[in-house]
Amino acid sequence: MSIGEKIMELLVKEKMTQKELATKINVTESSMSRYINNERVPRIDVLANLSNVLNVSIEYFTQEKNDNGDFLEVKRLVARNASRMTQEQKLELARILLKD
């Protein structure tokens, strides 16, 4: 998946518009459109801002995923958010993991 496709996927997931994301990471809407359409590759500082706002690692944008990468991403997200999760949310994750 290209960087643009990944950005678009995360925009849908986060229910955010291109314009909102552009504003949050301090780039123009035109630049954001070029990133999404793969007409321009974001600089490392832009990738850092994207990863921060969209709650993913920079590696998410720069590396292809494999089965282990998906696991590591999930593990990182759970570890990052565990302190903010309710007991019910934690139990739901445990039920999902223990389900055959």
URNORLIN-V427729 format. One record per residue. N is the residue number from 0. PHI is phi in degrees with one decimal (999 if undefined). Layout:
{{N	PHI} {N	PHI}}
//
This chain:
{{0	999} {1	-76.7} {2	-59.0} {3	-60.1} {4	-64.7} {5	-66.5} {6	-60.7} {7	-61.8} {8	-59.3} {9	-70.8} {10	-60.5} {11	-63.2} {12	-59.4} {13	-86.1} {14	54.0} {15	-125.5} {16	-89.4} {17	-58.4} {18	-63.6} {19	-61.7} {20	-64.5} {21	-57.2} {22	-62.8} {23	-66.1} {24	-103.7} {25	64.4} {26	-127.6} {27	-75.7} {28	-62.4} {29	-63.4} {30	-62.6} {31	-59.8} {32	-59.9} {33	-65.9} {34	-63.2} {35	-65.7} {36	-87.2} {37	58.4} {38	-92.4} {39	-148.9} {40	-99.1} {41	-64.7} {42	-65.4} {43	-62.2} {44	-68.4} {45	-69.5} {46	-61.3} {47	-62.7} {48	-66.6} {49	-59.5} {50	-64.0} {51	-66.2} {52	-69.5} {53	-95.6} {54	59.5} {55	-133.9} {56	-83.5} {57	-60.7} {58	-60.0} {59	-55.9} {60	-82.6} {61	-100.8} {62	-121.1} {63	-74.8} {64	-82.9} {65	-131.6} {66	-57.2} {67	-67.8} {68	-62.5} {69	-62.1} {70	-61.8} {71	-63.6} {72	-65.3} {73	-63.1} {74	-58.6} {75	-63.9} {76	-64.8} {77	-65.4} {78	-61.7} {79	-66.7} {80	-107.4} {81	-56.0} {82	-68.6} {83	-99.2} {84	-82.1} {85	-78.1} {86	-60.0} {87	-63.0} {88	-64.9} {89	-63.4} {90	-64.2} {91	-63.2} {92	-62.0} {93	-61.3} {94	-62.4} {95	-63.6} {96	-68.2} {97	-89.4} {98	-72.7} {99	-84.4}}
//
